[in-house]
Amino acid sequence: MIPAENELLVSEIRRLELAIQSLEVPTHIARDCLANRQRRIDTDLVQDYPENELLKVGKIWLSHDRQSTF
């Protein structure tokens, strides 16, 4: 019974690691978009709904980076 449970845990950990890796590309894109928006000057520099959503993605990713201790 224990070896079967260990195999299930290992497969679940692997599945979660792959899920985290799949989020890296969208997160990178969100960071690039946010950086581009923050480089705007004067009247183009606005904080609107899309920017707020990009900031949320950044906060989620940062909190994940701090919590992961695999």
PyMOL Python script that loads the backbone (N, CA, C, O; Angstrom):
from pymol import cmd

cmd.read_pdbstr("""\
ATOM      1  N   MET A   1       0.823  -1.198   0.000  1.00  0.00           N
ATOM      2  CA  MET A   1       0.000   0.000   0.000  1.00  0.00           C
ATOM      3  C   MET A   1       0.865   1.260   0.000  1.00  0.00           C
ATOM      4  O   MET A   1       0.585   2.194  -0.751  1.00  0.00           O
ATOM      5  N   ILE A   2       1.893   1.301   0.814  1.00  0.00           N
ATOM      6  CA  ILE A   2       2.730   2.503   0.903  1.00  0.00           C
ATOM      7  C   ILE A   2       3.448   2.785  -0.418  1.00  0.00           C
ATOM      8  O   ILE A   2       3.478   3.946  -0.829  1.00  0.00           O
ATOM      9  N   PRO A   3       4.033   1.793  -1.114  1.00  0.00           N
ATOM     10  CA  PRO A   3       4.671   2.116  -2.399  1.00  0.00           C
ATOM     11  C   PRO A   3       3.685   2.699  -3.412  1.00  0.00           C
ATOM     12  O   PRO A   3       4.046   3.580  -4.192  1.00  0.00           O
ATOM     13  N   ALA A   4       2.450   2.215  -3.402  1.00  0.00           N
ATOM     14  CA  ALA A   4       1.453   2.752  -4.332  1.00  0.00           C
ATOM     15  C   ALA A   4       1.140   4.208  -3.989  1.00  0.00           C
ATOM     16  O   ALA A   4       1.001   5.046  -4.880  1.00  0.00           O
ATOM     17  N   GLU A   5       1.029   4.503  -2.702  1.00  0.00           N
ATOM     18  CA  GLU A   5       0.767   5.883  -2.279  1.00  0.00           C
ATOM     19  C   GLU A   5       1.942   6.783  -2.631  1.00  0.00           C
ATOM     20  O   GLU A   5       1.752   7.923  -3.055  1.00  0.00           O
ATOM     21  N   ASN A   6       3.150   6.273  -2.456  1.00  0.00           N
ATOM     22  CA  ASN A   6       4.332   7.059  -2.822  1.00  0.00           C
ATOM     23  C   ASN A   6       4.340   7.367  -4.308  1.00  0.00           C
ATOM     24  O   ASN A   6       4.662   8.483  -4.713  1.00  0.00           O
ATOM     25  N   GLU A   7       3.988   6.385  -5.118  1.00  0.00           N
ATOM     26  CA  GLU A   7       3.942   6.608  -6.565  1.00  0.00           C
ATOM     27  C   GLU A   7       2.898   7.653  -6.922  1.00  0.00           C
ATOM     28  O   GLU A   7       3.123   8.495  -7.791  1.00  0.00           O
ATOM     29  N   LEU A   8       1.755   7.595  -6.250  1.00  0.00           N
ATOM     30  CA  LEU A   8       0.717   8.598  -6.492  1.00  0.00           C
ATOM     31  C   LEU A   8       1.194   9.998  -6.100  1.00  0.00           C
ATOM     32  O   LEU A   8       0.941  10.966  -6.816  1.00  0.00           O
ATOM     33  N   LEU A   9       1.876  10.100  -4.974  1.00  0.00           N
ATOM     34  CA  LEU A   9       2.393  11.396  -4.538  1.00  0.00           C
ATOM     35  C   LEU A   9       3.442  11.926  -5.508  1.00  0.00           C
ATOM     36  O   LEU A   9       3.446  13.112  -5.837  1.00  0.00           O
ATOM     37  N   VAL A  10       4.321  11.057  -5.959  1.00  0.00           N
ATOM     38  CA  VAL A  10       5.366  11.476  -6.899  1.00  0.00           C
ATOM     39  C   VAL A  10       4.733  11.931  -8.213  1.00  0.00           C
ATOM     40  O   VAL A  10       5.149  12.939  -8.784  1.00  0.00           O
ATOM     41  N   SER A  11       3.741  11.203  -8.688  1.00  0.00           N
ATOM     42  CA  SER A  11       3.090  11.609  -9.941  1.00  0.00           C
ATOM     43  C   SER A  11       2.332  12.918  -9.764  1.00  0.00           C
ATOM     44  O   SER A  11       2.286  13.729 -10.689  1.00  0.00           O
ATOM     45  N   GLU A  12       1.741  13.138  -8.603  1.00  0.00           N
ATOM     46  CA  GLU A  12       1.027  14.391  -8.348  1.00  0.00           C
ATOM     47  C   GLU A  12       2.011  15.561  -8.265  1.00  0.00           C
ATOM     48  O   GLU A  12       1.735  16.643  -8.783  1.00  0.00           O
ATOM     49  N   ILE A  13       3.142  15.346  -7.622  1.00  0.00           N
ATOM     50  CA  ILE A  13       4.166  16.399  -7.553  1.00  0.00           C
ATOM     51  C   ILE A  13       4.640  16.749  -8.951  1.00  0.00           C
ATOM     52  O   ILE A  13       4.797  17.925  -9.279  1.00  0.00           O
ATOM     53  N   ARG A  14       4.870  15.734  -9.780  1.00  0.00           N
ATOM     54  CA  ARG A  14       5.324  15.975 -11.150  1.00  0.00           C
ATOM     55  C   ARG A  14       4.266  16.752 -11.939  1.00  0.00           C
ATOM     56  O   ARG A  14       4.598  17.660 -12.701  1.00  0.00           O
ATOM     57  N   ARG A  15       2.988  16.392 -11.754  1.00  0.00           N
ATOM     58  CA  ARG A  15       1.900  17.078 -12.443  1.00  0.00           C
ATOM     59  C   ARG A  15       1.856  18.552 -12.034  1.00  0.00           C
ATOM     60  O   ARG A  15       1.656  19.428 -12.874  1.00  0.00           O
ATOM     61  N   LEU A  16       2.044  18.817 -10.746  1.00  0.00           N
ATOM     62  CA  LEU A  16       2.040  20.200 -10.259  1.00  0.00           C
ATOM     63  C   LEU A  16       3.252  20.980 -10.770  1.00  0.00           C
ATOM     64  O   LEU A  16       3.139  22.161 -11.100  1.00  0.00           O
ATOM     65  N   GLU A  17       4.400  20.329 -10.833  1.00  0.00           N
ATOM     66  CA  GLU A  17       5.587  21.002 -11.367  1.00  0.00           C
ATOM     67  C   GLU A  17       5.390  21.386 -12.825  1.00  0.00           C
ATOM     68  O   GLU A  17       5.790  22.472 -13.246  1.00  0.00           O
ATOM     69  N   LEU A  18       4.770  20.491 -13.599  1.00  0.00           N
ATOM     70  CA  LEU A  18       4.490  20.802 -15.004  1.00  0.00           C
ATOM     71  C   LEU A  18       3.483  21.937 -15.131  1.00  0.00           C
ATOM     72  O   LEU A  18       3.593  22.768 -16.032  1.00  0.00           O
ATOM     73  N   ALA A  19       2.505  21.975 -14.234  1.00  0.00           N
ATOM     74  CA  ALA A  19       1.525  23.064 -14.250  1.00  0.00           C
ATOM     75  C   ALA A  19       2.210  24.393 -13.968  1.00  0.00           C
ATOM     76  O   ALA A  19       1.902  25.398 -14.609  1.00  0.00           O
ATOM     77  N   ILE A  20       3.127  24.408 -13.023  1.00  0.00           N
ATOM     78  CA  ILE A  20       3.860  25.636 -12.701  1.00  0.00           C
ATOM     79  C   ILE A  20       4.711  26.068 -13.896  1.00  0.00           C
ATOM     80  O   ILE A  20       4.769  27.252 -14.225  1.00  0.00           O
ATOM     81  N   GLN A  21       5.366  25.108 -14.539  1.00  0.00           N
ATOM     82  CA  GLN A  21       6.184  25.439 -15.707  1.00  0.00           C
ATOM     83  C   GLN A  21       5.337  26.008 -16.836  1.00  0.00           C
ATOM     84  O   GLN A  21       5.790  26.884 -17.572  1.00  0.00           O
ATOM     85  N   SER A  22       4.109  25.515 -16.977  1.00  0.00           N
ATOM     86  CA  SER A  22       3.253  26.005 -18.056  1.00  0.00           C
ATOM     87  C   SER A  22       2.844  27.457 -17.837  1.00  0.00           C
ATOM     88  O   SER A  22       2.416  28.122 -18.780  1.00  0.00           O
ATOM     89  N   LEU A  23       2.969  27.958 -16.614  1.00  0.00           N
ATOM     90  CA  LEU A  23       2.613  29.348 -16.320  1.00  0.00           C
ATOM     91  C   LEU A  23       3.771  30.317 -16.554  1.00  0.00           C
ATOM     92  O   LEU A  23       3.573  31.531 -16.518  1.00  0.00           O
ATOM     93  N   GLU A  24       4.961  29.805 -16.791  1.00  0.00           N
ATOM     94  CA  GLU A  24       6.118  30.680 -16.939  1.00  0.00           C
ATOM     95  C   GLU A  24       6.029  31.577 -18.170  1.00  0.00           C
ATOM     96  O   GLU A  24       6.362  32.759 -18.091  1.00  0.00           O
ATOM     97  N   VAL A  25       5.589  31.042 -19.300  1.00  0.00           N
ATOM     98  CA  VAL A  25       5.518  31.845 -20.529  1.00  0.00           C
ATOM     99  C   VAL A  25       4.477  32.957 -20.399  1.00  0.00           C
ATOM    100  O   VAL A  25       4.796  34.113 -20.675  1.00  0.00           O
ATOM    101  N   PRO A  26       3.233  32.645 -19.984  1.00  0.00           N
ATOM    102  CA  PRO A  26       2.277  33.750 -19.819  1.00  0.00           C
ATOM    103  C   PRO A  26       2.738  34.794 -18.797  1.00  0.00           C
ATOM    104  O   PRO A  26       2.481  35.986 -18.966  1.00  0.00           O
ATOM    105  N   THR A  27       3.413  34.351 -17.746  1.00  0.00           N
ATOM    106  CA  THR A  27       3.901  35.287 -16.740  1.00  0.00           C
ATOM    107  C   THR A  27       4.985  36.179 -17.322  1.00  0.00           C
ATOM    108  O   THR A  27       5.030  37.376 -17.037  1.00  0.00           O
ATOM    109  N   HIS A  28       5.849  35.605 -18.130  1.00  0.00           N
ATOM    110  CA  HIS A  28       6.899  36.392 -18.781  1.00  0.00           C
ATOM    111  C   HIS A  28       6.274  37.444 -19.699  1.00  0.00           C
ATOM    112  O   HIS A  28       6.723  38.589 -19.738  1.00  0.00           O
ATOM    113  N   ILE A  29       5.245  37.051 -20.430  1.00  0.00           N
ATOM    114  CA  ILE A  29       4.560  37.988 -21.323  1.00  0.00           C
ATOM    115  C   ILE A  29       3.911  39.105 -20.508  1.00  0.00           C
ATOM    116  O   ILE A  29       3.993  40.275 -20.883  1.00  0.00           O
ATOM    117  N   ALA A  30       3.270  38.749 -19.399  1.00  0.00           N
ATOM    118  CA  ALA A  30       2.635  39.758 -18.547  1.00  0.00           C
ATOM    119  C   ALA A  30       3.667  40.730 -17.992  1.00  0.00           C
ATOM    120  O   ALA A  30       3.417  41.934 -17.939  1.00  0.00           O
ATOM    121  N   ARG A  31       4.825  40.221 -17.579  1.00  0.00           N
ATOM    122  CA  ARG A  31       5.885  41.095 -17.063  1.00  0.00           C
ATOM    123  C   ARG A  31       6.392  42.047 -18.148  1.00  0.00           C
ATOM    124  O   ARG A  31       6.625  43.227 -17.886  1.00  0.00           O
ATOM    125  N   ASP A  32       6.561  41.528 -19.368  1.00  0.00           N
ATOM    126  CA  ASP A  32       7.009  42.384 -20.473  1.00  0.00           C
ATOM    127  C   ASP A  32       5.990  43.477 -20.775  1.00  0.00           C
ATOM    128  O   ASP A  32       6.352  44.636 -20.976  1.00  0.00           O
ATOM    129  N   CYS A  33       4.708  43.097 -20.804  1.00  0.00           N
ATOM    130  CA  CYS A  33       3.660  44.082 -21.072  1.00  0.00           C
ATOM    131  C   CYS A  33       3.636  45.154 -19.991  1.00  0.00           C
ATOM    132  O   CYS A  33       3.507  46.342 -20.287  1.00  0.00           O
ATOM    133  N   LEU A  34       3.760  44.735 -18.752  1.00  0.00           N
ATOM    134  CA  LEU A  34       3.751  45.688 -17.647  1.00  0.00           C
ATOM    135  C   LEU A  34       4.956  46.619 -17.727  1.00  0.00           C
ATOM    136  O   LEU A  34       4.829  47.820 -17.490  1.00  0.00           O
ATOM    137  N   ALA A  35       6.112  46.077 -18.055  1.00  0.00           N
ATOM    138  CA  ALA A  35       7.311  46.910 -18.187  1.00  0.00           C
ATOM    139  C   ALA A  35       7.142  47.918 -19.318  1.00  0.00           C
ATOM    140  O   ALA A  35       7.539  49.075 -19.187  1.00  0.00           O
ATOM    141  N   ASN A  36       6.549  47.477 -20.434  1.00  0.00           N
ATOM    142  CA  ASN A  36       6.312  48.399 -21.546  1.00  0.00           C
ATOM    143  C   ASN A  36       5.345  49.509 -21.153  1.00  0.00           C
ATOM    144  O   ASN A  36       5.538  50.669 -21.518  1.00  0.00           O
ATOM    145  N   ARG A  37       4.312  49.151 -20.413  1.00  0.00           N
ATOM    146  CA  ARG A  37       3.337  50.158 -19.986  1.00  0.00           C
ATOM    147  C   ARG A  37       3.973  51.156 -19.021  1.00  0.00           C
ATOM    148  O   ARG A  37       3.657  52.345 -19.066  1.00  0.00           O
ATOM    149  N   GLN A  38       4.849  50.695 -18.169  1.00  0.00           N
ATOM    150  CA  GLN A  38       5.461  51.578 -17.180  1.00  0.00           C
ATOM    151  C   GLN A  38       6.516  52.492 -17.786  1.00  0.00           C
ATOM    152  O   GLN A  38       6.915  53.470 -17.153  1.00  0.00           O
ATOM    153  N   ARG A  39       6.975  52.199 -18.988  1.00  0.00           N
ATOM    154  CA  ARG A  39       7.943  53.068 -19.673  1.00  0.00           C
ATOM    155  C   ARG A  39       7.272  54.224 -20.403  1.00  0.00           C
ATOM    156  O   ARG A  39       7.952  55.094 -20.946  1.00  0.00           O
ATOM    157  N   ARG A  40       5.964  54.236 -20.419  1.00  0.00           N
ATOM    158  CA  ARG A  40       5.259  55.332 -21.079  1.00  0.00           C
ATOM    159  C   ARG A  40       5.540  56.644 -20.355  1.00  0.00           C
ATOM    160  O   ARG A  40       5.903  56.663 -19.179  1.00  0.00           O
ATOM    161  N   ILE A  41       5.364  57.729 -21.085  1.00  0.00           N
ATOM    162  CA  ILE A  41       5.641  59.026 -20.487  1.00  0.00           C
ATOM    163  C   ILE A  41       4.395  59.914 -20.496  1.00  0.00           C
ATOM    164  O   ILE A  41       3.496  59.745 -21.320  1.00  0.00           O
ATOM    165  N   ASP A  42       4.368  60.837 -19.584  1.00  0.00           N
ATOM    166  CA  ASP A  42       3.361  61.893 -19.461  1.00  0.00           C
ATOM    167  C   ASP A  42       1.932  61.388 -19.603  1.00  0.00           C
ATOM    168  O   ASP A  42       1.471  60.573 -18.803  1.00  0.00           O
ATOM    169  N   THR A  43       1.233  61.876 -20.623  1.00  0.00           N
ATOM    170  CA  THR A  43      -0.195  61.585 -20.749  1.00  0.00           C
ATOM    171  C   THR A  43      -0.474  60.129 -21.095  1.00  0.00           C
ATOM    172  O   THR A  43      -1.578  59.642 -20.853  1.00  0.00           O
ATOM    173  N   ASP A  44       0.496  59.431 -21.652  1.00  0.00           N
ATOM    174  CA  ASP A  44       0.302  58.017 -21.966  1.00  0.00           C
ATOM    175  C   ASP A  44       0.436  57.128 -20.742  1.00  0.00           C
ATOM    176  O   ASP A  44       0.047  55.961 -20.770  1.00  0.00           O
ATOM    177  N   LEU A  45       0.975  57.666 -19.689  1.00  0.00           N
ATOM    178  CA  LEU A  45       1.189  56.895 -18.476  1.00  0.00           C
ATOM    179  C   LEU A  45      -0.098  56.905 -17.645  1.00  0.00           C
ATOM    180  O   LEU A  45      -0.340  57.822 -16.861  1.00  0.00           O
ATOM    181  N   VAL A  46      -0.909  55.872 -17.833  1.00  0.00           N
ATOM    182  CA  VAL A  46      -2.175  55.754 -17.106  1.00  0.00           C
ATOM    183  C   VAL A  46      -2.213  54.403 -16.407  1.00  0.00           C
ATOM    184  O   VAL A  46      -1.569  53.445 -16.833  1.00  0.00           O
ATOM    185  N   GLN A  47      -2.971  54.349 -15.341  1.00  0.00           N
ATOM    186  CA  GLN A  47      -3.170  53.067 -14.666  1.00  0.00           C
ATOM    187  C   GLN A  47      -4.632  52.688 -14.876  1.00  0.00           C
ATOM    188  O   GLN A  47      -5.531  53.261 -14.261  1.00  0.00           O
ATOM    189  N   ASP A  48      -4.852  51.710 -15.757  1.00  0.00           N
ATOM    190  CA  ASP A  48      -6.205  51.310 -16.100  1.00  0.00           C
ATOM    191  C   ASP A  48      -6.428  49.837 -15.756  1.00  0.00           C
ATOM    192  O   ASP A  48      -5.576  49.196 -15.142  1.00  0.00           O
ATOM    193  N   TYR A  49      -7.567  49.319 -16.154  1.00  0.00           N
ATOM    194  CA  TYR A  49      -7.940  47.944 -15.826  1.00  0.00           C
ATOM    195  C   TYR A  49      -6.893  46.918 -16.299  1.00  0.00           C
ATOM    196  O   TYR A  49      -6.491  46.061 -15.512  1.00  0.00           O
ATOM    197  N   PRO A  50      -6.441  46.983 -17.569  1.00  0.00           N
ATOM    198  CA  PRO A  50      -5.428  46.003 -18.000  1.00  0.00           C
ATOM    199  C   PRO A  50      -4.149  46.047 -17.156  1.00  0.00           C
ATOM    200  O   PRO A  50      -3.580  45.004 -16.835  1.00  0.00           O
ATOM    201  N   GLU A  51      -3.710  47.230 -16.806  1.00  0.00           N
ATOM    202  CA  GLU A  51      -2.502  47.332 -15.989  1.00  0.00           C
ATOM    203  C   GLU A  51      -2.738  46.755 -14.596  1.00  0.00           C
ATOM    204  O   GLU A  51      -1.863  46.092 -14.040  1.00  0.00           O
ATOM    205  N   ASN A  52      -3.907  47.006 -14.038  1.00  0.00           N
ATOM    206  CA  ASN A  52      -4.219  46.440 -12.728  1.00  0.00           C
ATOM    207  C   ASN A  52      -4.226  44.916 -12.771  1.00  0.00           C
ATOM    208  O   ASN A  52      -3.776  44.264 -11.829  1.00  0.00           O
ATOM    209  N   GLU A  53      -4.734  44.351 -13.856  1.00  0.00           N
ATOM    210  CA  GLU A  53      -4.736  42.893 -13.996  1.00  0.00           C
ATOM    211  C   GLU A  53      -3.303  42.350 -14.142  1.00  0.00           C
ATOM    212  O   GLU A  53      -2.975  41.298 -13.592  1.00  0.00           O
ATOM    213  N   LEU A  54      -2.468  43.063 -14.876  1.00  0.00           N
ATOM    214  CA  LEU A  54      -1.066  42.651 -15.007  1.00  0.00           C
ATOM    215  C   LEU A  54      -0.362  42.707 -13.653  1.00  0.00           C
ATOM    216  O   LEU A  54       0.459  41.846 -13.337  1.00  0.00           O
ATOM    217  N   LEU A  55      -0.686  43.712 -12.866  1.00  0.00           N
ATOM    218  CA  LEU A  55      -0.095  43.817 -11.531  1.00  0.00           C
ATOM    219  C   LEU A  55      -0.546  42.653 -10.640  1.00  0.00           C
ATOM    220  O   LEU A  55       0.237  42.147  -9.835  1.00  0.00           O
ATOM    221  N   LYS A  56      -1.791  42.235 -10.783  1.00  0.00           N
ATOM    222  CA  LYS A  56      -2.284  41.087 -10.008  1.00  0.00           C
ATOM    223  C   LYS A  56      -1.510  39.828 -10.360  1.00  0.00           C
ATOM    224  O   LYS A  56      -1.137  39.054  -9.478  1.00  0.00           O
ATOM    225  N   VAL A  57      -1.268  39.624 -11.655  1.00  0.00           N
ATOM    226  CA  VAL A  57      -0.492  38.454 -12.089  1.00  0.00           C
ATOM    227  C   VAL A  57       0.897  38.503 -11.472  1.00  0.00           C
ATOM    228  O   VAL A  57       1.405  37.493 -10.987  1.00  0.00           O
ATOM    229  N   GLY A  58       1.506  39.681 -11.493  1.00  0.00           N
ATOM    230  CA  GLY A  58       2.839  39.825 -10.904  1.00  0.00           C
ATOM    231  C   GLY A  58       2.854  39.521  -9.421  1.00  0.00           C
ATOM    232  O   GLY A  58       3.775  38.868  -8.931  1.00  0.00           O
ATOM    233  N   LYS A  59       1.843  39.986  -8.699  1.00  0.00           N
ATOM    234  CA  LYS A  59       1.779  39.727  -7.262  1.00  0.00           C
ATOM    235  C   LYS A  59       1.593  38.240  -6.979  1.00  0.00           C
ATOM    236  O   LYS A  59       2.202  37.702  -6.054  1.00  0.00           O
ATOM    237  N   ILE A  60       0.764  37.583  -7.762  1.00  0.00           N
ATOM    238  CA  ILE A  60       0.546  36.145  -7.578  1.00  0.00           C
ATOM    239  C   ILE A  60       1.844  35.395  -7.823  1.00  0.00           C
ATOM    240  O   ILE A  60       2.207  34.503  -7.056  1.00  0.00           O
ATOM    241  N   TRP A  61       2.537  35.755  -8.886  1.00  0.00           N
ATOM    242  CA  TRP A  61       3.774  35.054  -9.206  1.00  0.00           C
ATOM    243  C   TRP A  61       4.839  35.293  -8.137  1.00  0.00           C
ATOM    244  O   TRP A  61       5.571  34.372  -7.776  1.00  0.00           O
ATOM    245  N   LEU A  62       4.929  36.517  -7.632  1.00  0.00           N
ATOM    246  CA  LEU A  62       5.899  36.811  -6.582  1.00  0.00           C
ATOM    247  C   LEU A  62       5.589  36.040  -5.301  1.00  0.00           C
ATOM    248  O   LEU A  62       6.498  35.536  -4.641  1.00  0.00           O
ATOM    249  N   SER A  63       4.320  35.949  -4.954  1.00  0.00           N
ATOM    250  CA  SER A  63       3.966  35.203  -3.743  1.00  0.00           C
ATOM    251  C   SER A  63       4.280  33.731  -3.922  1.00  0.00           C
ATOM    252  O   SER A  63       4.643  33.057  -2.958  1.00  0.00           O
ATOM    253  N   HIS A  64       4.150  33.225  -5.123  1.00  0.00           N
ATOM    254  CA  HIS A  64       4.496  31.827  -5.388  1.00  0.00           C
ATOM    255  C   HIS A  64       5.998  31.614  -5.271  1.00  0.00           C
ATOM    256  O   HIS A  64       6.442  30.612  -4.710  1.00  0.00           O
ATOM    257  N   ASP A  65       6.781  32.546  -5.796  1.00  0.00           N
ATOM    258  CA  ASP A  65       8.240  32.426  -5.729  1.00  0.00           C
ATOM    259  C   ASP A  65       8.716  32.369  -4.274  1.00  0.00           C
ATOM    260  O   ASP A  65       9.650  31.634  -3.953  1.00  0.00           O
ATOM    261  N   ARG A  66       8.083  33.132  -3.413  1.00  0.00           N
ATOM    262  CA  ARG A  66       8.478  33.152  -2.004  1.00  0.00           C
ATOM    263  C   ARG A  66       8.081  31.874  -1.286  1.00  0.00           C
ATOM    264  O   ARG A  66       8.767  31.450  -0.357  1.00  0.00           O
ATOM    265  N   GLN A  67       6.986  31.255  -1.701  1.00  0.00           N
ATOM    266  CA  GLN A  67       6.462  30.091  -1.001  1.00  0.00           C
ATOM    267  C   GLN A  67       7.078  28.787  -1.470  1.00  0.00           C
ATOM    268  O   GLN A  67       7.098  27.820  -0.708  1.00  0.00           O
ATOM    269  N   SER A  68       7.577  28.724  -2.680  1.00  0.00           N
ATOM    270  CA  SER A  68       8.086  27.444  -3.191  1.00  0.00           C
ATOM    271  C   SER A  68       9.412  27.087  -2.529  1.00  0.00           C
ATOM    272  O   SER A  68      10.373  27.857  -2.548  1.00  0.00           O
ATOM    273  N   THR A  69       9.429  25.919  -1.957  1.00  0.00           N
ATOM    274  CA  THR A  69      10.644  25.439  -1.281  1.00  0.00           C
ATOM    275  C   THR A  69      10.925  23.996  -1.663  1.00  0.00           C
ATOM    276  O   THR A  69      11.548  23.268  -0.891  1.00  0.00           O
ATOM    277  N   PHE A  70      10.483  23.572  -2.830  1.00  0.00           N
ATOM    278  CA  PHE A  70      10.673  22.183  -3.247  1.00  0.00           C
ATOM    279  C   PHE A  70      12.111  21.819  -3.099  1.00  0.00           C
ATOM    280  O   PHE A  70      12.495  20.688  -3.396  1.00  0.00           O
TER     281      PHE A  70
END
""", "prot")
cmd.dss("prot")
cmd.show_as("cartoon", "prot")
cmd.util.cbc("prot")
cmd.orient("prot")
